[in-house]
Amino acid sequence: MVKVTDSKGYIDALTAVERPVSGKVHAFYDHSVGMICLDPEVMLMPWDDHLVHRGDGIFEVMKFVGGKLYQLDAHMERMKRSCESIFMEPPCSWEEISELVMEVCRAGGRETGMARVMIGRGPGGFGVDPVECPETSLYVVAYDLYIKTESAYENGVTAFKTSIPAKQSYLATIKSIDYLPNVLMKREATEKGYDYPFCYDDEGFLAEGAVENVCIVNENGKLIIPEFTNALPGTTMLRAVDLIKDDVSVIFRGIREEEILMAKEVIIVGTTGDAISVVRYNDKPIHNVKPGPIAKRLRELLKQDLMENGIQL
């Protein structure tokens, strides 16, 4: 029979369990508790938070490198839009959330890492009705950043067309907790031996990767970016456009699959990897099968921008 215990016995047993996050999490904050904690063994969410059992919530992820937090304001602006899209208000002001993100990163004591912010409908029951939840929840965590090896930038990576379709447009533009399609895309890529999956909408236009935006450089040297109809407008992608728009022509329009194989460059753009060249797609070569100059330039600009404009922690 399973042992029945009181809260003290349960907490003692809980903290004795070794969890996979040990050593990876720097610090975390739960708004309902109101304190930053450095022990990942007690990093838990209420089971009845609709964030957990309904996916009813939104999130943002940003990185800090060399003690500088990148694009905090841009992430907070997108988070605010996501919140409004699902008719949800955070439990405190956006200014307070921004400050909490910096405080959690500082408390972790690391120079480099990731910061994740999650806002949920809140605890209150196991139904689907938001009325169950009297107050929204807020969680902030700082954890390890897994940096790509230089070989990925020097040699390029592979990609393929996933069998998982792009999300419906009204969901794709919200950074919600429900990332099941993204998870299945990544699982399929790993299973088939590719580095990255690309998904397409029901009209055959390129949407995005599992957690990255995708763009191409066409035969005329123009940077083509899919319109953000079935894809999340990436903070890194939008910042990259601002940084490179004086060096190359930028066009937002639909991209069909056949254009990928005709492109001079295919580039994955995202928070963790900045800009990475895809040199093979569906096992077929992209141009000369080498990382191109636009991808390299985007990466340089993004790294420089972080050092010059990142928030000092």
C-alpha positions as CSV (number, residue, x, y, z in Angstrom):
1,M,0.0,0.0,0.0
2,V,1.1,3.6,-0.6
3,K,2.1,5.5,2.5
4,V,-0.2,8.2,3.7
5,T,1.6,11.2,5.3
6,D,1.1,14.8,6.4
7,S,2.6,17.9,4.8
8,K,5.9,17.6,6.6
9,G,6.4,14.0,5.7
10,Y,5.5,14.7,2.1
11,I,7.8,17.7,1.8
12,D,10.7,15.7,3.3
13,A,10.1,13.0,0.7
14,L,9.7,15.5,-2.0
15,T,13.1,17.2,-1.4
16,A,14.8,13.8,-1.2
17,V,13.8,13.0,-4.8
18,E,16.6,13.8,-7.3
19,R,15.1,15.7,-10.1
20,P,16.4,16.1,-13.7
21,V,16.6,19.9,-13.3
22,S,19.3,19.6,-10.6
23,G,22.4,21.6,-11.7
24,K,20.6,23.2,-14.7
25,V,18.3,25.7,-12.9
26,H,20.0,28.8,-11.4
27,A,17.0,30.5,-9.6
28,F,13.2,30.7,-9.8
29,Y,10.3,32.8,-8.6
30,D,6.6,31.9,-8.0
31,H,4.4,35.0,-7.6
32,S,2.1,33.2,-5.1
33,V,5.0,32.7,-2.8
34,G,6.7,36.0,-3.5
35,M,10.3,34.9,-3.0
36,I,13.2,33.9,-5.3
37,C,14.5,30.4,-4.5
38,L,17.9,28.9,-5.4
39,D,16.9,25.2,-4.8
40,P,15.4,23.5,-7.9
41,E,14.3,20.6,-5.8
42,V,11.3,22.6,-4.7
43,M,10.5,24.2,-8.1
44,L,6.9,23.1,-8.6
45,M,3.6,24.3,-9.9
46,P,0.1,23.7,-8.5
47,W,-1.6,20.8,-10.2
48,D,-4.8,22.8,-10.5
49,D,-3.2,25.7,-12.3
50,H,-4.9,25.8,-15.7
51,L,-1.4,26.5,-17.1
52,V,-0.5,22.9,-16.2
53,H,-3.6,20.8,-17.1
54,R,-5.2,22.9,-19.8
55,G,-2.2,24.7,-21.4
56,D,-4.0,27.9,-20.6
57,G,-1.2,30.4,-20.4
58,I,1.6,32.1,-22.3
59,F,5.4,32.4,-22.0
60,E,8.5,34.1,-23.2
61,V,12.2,33.0,-23.3
62,M,15.2,35.3,-23.5
63,K,18.9,34.8,-23.1
64,F,21.6,36.6,-21.1
65,V,25.3,36.3,-22.2
66,G,28.3,37.9,-20.5
67,G,26.0,39.3,-17.8
68,K,23.8,41.1,-20.4
69,L,20.1,40.3,-20.9
70,Y,18.9,40.5,-24.5
71,Q,15.7,42.1,-25.8
72,L,13.8,42.2,-22.6
73,D,11.5,45.0,-23.8
74,A,10.7,43.2,-27.0
75,H,9.8,40.0,-25.2
76,M,7.7,41.8,-22.7
77,E,5.8,43.6,-25.5
78,R,5.1,40.3,-27.3
79,M,4.0,38.7,-24.0
80,K,1.6,41.6,-23.4
81,R,0.1,41.0,-26.8
82,S,-0.2,37.2,-26.1
83,C,-1.9,38.0,-22.8
84,E,-4.4,40.3,-24.4
85,S,-5.1,37.7,-27.1
86,I,-6.3,35.1,-24.6
87,F,-8.1,37.7,-22.4
88,M,-5.7,37.4,-19.5
89,E,-4.1,39.9,-17.1
90,P,-0.9,39.3,-15.2
91,P,-1.0,39.3,-11.4
92,C,1.3,42.4,-11.3
93,S,2.4,45.2,-13.6
94,W,4.6,44.6,-16.7
95,E,7.2,46.8,-15.2
96,E,7.3,44.6,-12.1
97,I,7.6,41.5,-14.3
98,S,10.6,43.0,-16.2
99,E,12.3,43.8,-12.9
100,L,11.6,40.3,-11.6
101,V,13.2,38.7,-14.6
102,M,16.4,40.7,-13.9
103,E,16.3,39.9,-10.2
104,V,15.9,36.2,-10.9
105,C,18.8,36.2,-13.4
106,R,21.0,38.1,-10.9
107,A,20.1,35.8,-8.0
108,G,21.2,32.8,-10.0
109,G,24.7,34.2,-10.0
110,R,25.6,33.1,-13.6
111,E,26.9,35.3,-16.4
112,T,25.1,33.3,-19.1
113,G,21.8,31.5,-19.2
114,M,18.1,31.7,-20.2
115,A,15.2,33.4,-18.5
116,R,11.7,32.0,-19.0
117,V,8.6,33.8,-17.9
118,M,5.2,32.0,-17.7
119,I,1.8,33.5,-17.0
120,G,-1.1,31.1,-16.4
121,R,-4.8,31.4,-15.8
122,G,-4.0,30.3,-12.3
123,P,-5.0,27.6,-9.8
124,G,-8.6,27.0,-8.9
125,G,-9.9,23.7,-10.3
126,F,-9.5,21.0,-13.0
127,G,-12.2,22.2,-15.3
128,V,-11.9,24.2,-18.5
129,D,-13.8,27.4,-17.4
130,P,-11.4,30.3,-16.6
131,V,-13.9,31.4,-14.0
132,E,-12.5,28.7,-11.7
133,C,-9.3,30.7,-11.4
134,P,-9.5,33.8,-9.0
135,E,-6.0,35.1,-9.9
136,T,-3.5,34.5,-12.7
137,S,-0.1,32.9,-11.9
138,L,3.4,34.1,-12.7
139,Y,6.6,32.0,-12.8
140,V,10.1,33.2,-13.7
141,V,13.1,30.9,-13.9
142,A,16.8,31.3,-14.9
143,Y,18.5,28.2,-16.3
144,D,21.4,27.0,-18.4
145,L,21.8,28.2,-22.0
146,Y,22.8,25.4,-24.4
147,I,25.0,27.1,-27.0
148,K,25.4,25.5,-30.4
149,T,28.9,24.2,-31.2
150,E,30.9,26.3,-33.7
151,S,30.7,23.4,-36.1
152,A,27.0,24.1,-36.6
153,Y,28.0,27.6,-37.9
154,E,31.0,26.5,-39.8
155,N,29.5,23.5,-41.6
156,G,25.8,24.3,-41.5
157,V,22.8,22.1,-40.5
158,T,20.1,20.0,-42.1
159,A,16.4,20.5,-42.3
160,F,13.3,18.7,-43.7
161,K,9.6,19.1,-44.3
162,T,7.8,17.8,-41.3
163,S,4.5,15.9,-41.5
164,I,3.1,18.2,-38.7
165,P,1.2,21.1,-40.3
166,A,1.6,24.7,-39.2
167,K,-0.7,25.9,-36.5
168,Q,-3.9,27.8,-37.3
169,S,-3.2,31.4,-37.8
170,Y,-5.0,32.7,-34.7
171,L,-2.9,30.3,-32.5
172,A,0.4,30.6,-34.4
173,T,0.8,34.2,-33.5
174,I,0.3,33.7,-29.8
175,K,3.2,32.3,-27.7
176,S,1.0,30.0,-25.7
177,I,2.1,27.2,-23.4
178,D,0.5,24.7,-25.8
179,Y,3.6,23.6,-27.8
180,L,2.5,20.0,-28.6
181,P,2.8,20.5,-32.4
182,N,6.3,21.9,-31.9
183,V,7.3,19.0,-29.7
184,L,6.0,16.5,-32.4
185,M,8.0,18.4,-35.1
186,K,11.2,18.1,-33.1
187,R,10.5,14.5,-32.3
188,E,10.1,13.7,-36.0
189,A,13.3,15.5,-36.8
190,T,15.3,13.6,-34.3
191,E,13.7,10.3,-35.4
192,K,14.6,10.9,-39.0
193,G,18.1,12.2,-38.4
194,Y,17.6,15.9,-39.3
195,D,18.6,18.9,-37.2
196,Y,15.5,21.1,-37.8
197,P,12.0,20.6,-39.0
198,F,10.1,23.1,-41.3
199,C,6.3,23.2,-41.2
200,Y,3.9,24.5,-43.9
201,D,0.4,25.9,-43.9
202,D,-2.5,24.3,-45.8
203,E,-1.8,26.4,-48.9
204,G,1.8,25.1,-49.1
205,F,3.6,28.1,-47.7
206,L,6.6,27.9,-45.4
207,A,5.6,28.8,-41.8
208,E,8.4,28.2,-39.3
209,G,10.6,25.7,-37.5
210,A,9.9,24.0,-34.1
211,V,11.0,27.1,-32.2
212,E,12.7,29.2,-34.8
213,N,11.9,31.4,-37.8
214,V,13.1,30.5,-41.2
215,C,14.1,32.8,-44.1
216,I,15.9,32.5,-47.4
217,V,18.2,34.5,-49.6
218,N,17.0,34.2,-53.2
219,E,19.0,34.1,-56.4
220,N,19.0,37.9,-56.5
221,G,20.5,38.2,-53.1
222,K,17.2,39.5,-51.4
223,L,16.3,38.3,-47.9
224,I,12.8,36.7,-48.1
225,I,10.9,36.2,-44.8
226,P,7.6,34.4,-44.6
227,E,4.7,36.6,-43.6
228,F,3.7,36.1,-40.0
229,T,0.3,34.6,-40.7
230,N,1.0,31.0,-39.6
231,A,4.1,31.7,-37.7
232,L,5.1,33.5,-34.5
233,P,6.7,36.9,-35.1
234,G,10.2,36.1,-33.7
235,T,11.8,38.8,-31.6
236,T,15.2,37.8,-32.9
237,M,14.0,37.7,-36.5
238,L,12.5,41.2,-36.3
239,R,15.6,42.5,-34.6
240,A,17.8,40.9,-37.3
241,V,15.8,42.7,-40.0
242,D,16.3,46.1,-38.3
243,L,20.1,45.4,-38.1
244,I,20.6,44.2,-41.7
245,K,18.0,46.2,-43.6
246,D,20.6,48.8,-44.8
247,D,22.9,46.0,-46.2
248,V,20.3,43.9,-48.0
249,S,16.8,44.1,-49.5
250,V,14.2,42.5,-47.2
251,I,10.9,41.2,-48.4
252,F,8.1,39.7,-46.4
253,R,6.0,37.3,-48.5
254,G,5.0,33.7,-48.8
255,I,7.7,31.1,-49.6
256,R,6.9,27.8,-51.3
257,E,8.9,24.7,-50.7
258,E,10.5,24.6,-54.2
259,E,12.1,28.0,-53.5
260,I,14.1,26.6,-50.7
261,L,16.1,24.3,-53.0
262,M,16.7,27.3,-55.4
263,A,17.8,29.6,-52.7
264,K,21.4,30.9,-52.2
265,E,20.9,30.6,-48.5
266,V,18.4,29.1,-46.1
267,I,18.7,30.5,-42.6
268,I,17.2,29.6,-39.2
269,V,16.9,32.5,-36.8
270,G,16.1,32.2,-33.1
271,T,16.9,33.2,-29.6
272,T,19.4,30.6,-28.7
273,G,21.3,30.1,-32.0
274,D,21.0,33.6,-33.6
275,A,21.4,32.7,-37.3
276,I,22.4,29.3,-38.6
277,S,22.7,28.2,-42.2
278,V,20.8,25.2,-43.5
279,V,23.0,23.5,-46.1
280,R,20.8,20.5,-46.9
281,Y,17.0,20.2,-47.1
282,N,15.3,16.9,-47.5
283,D,18.8,15.5,-48.2
284,K,19.2,17.8,-51.2
285,P,22.0,20.5,-51.3
286,I,21.3,24.2,-50.8
287,H,23.4,26.2,-53.3
288,N,27.1,25.3,-52.6
289,V,26.4,23.4,-49.4
290,K,28.2,26.0,-47.3
291,P,27.1,28.6,-44.8
292,G,26.5,31.9,-46.7
293,P,27.5,35.5,-46.1
294,I,24.1,36.7,-45.0
295,A,23.8,34.1,-42.3
296,K,27.3,35.0,-41.0
297,R,26.5,38.7,-41.1
298,L,23.2,38.2,-39.2
299,R,25.0,36.3,-36.5
300,E,27.7,39.0,-36.2
301,L,25.1,41.8,-36.0
302,L,23.0,40.0,-33.4
303,K,26.0,39.1,-31.2
304,Q,27.3,42.7,-31.4
305,D,23.8,44.1,-30.6
306,L,23.6,42.0,-27.5
307,M,26.9,43.3,-26.2
308,E,26.0,46.9,-27.1
309,N,22.4,47.0,-26.2
310,G,21.8,44.1,-23.7
311,I,20.7,45.1,-20.2
312,Q,23.5,44.8,-17.7
313,L,22.4,42.5,-14.9
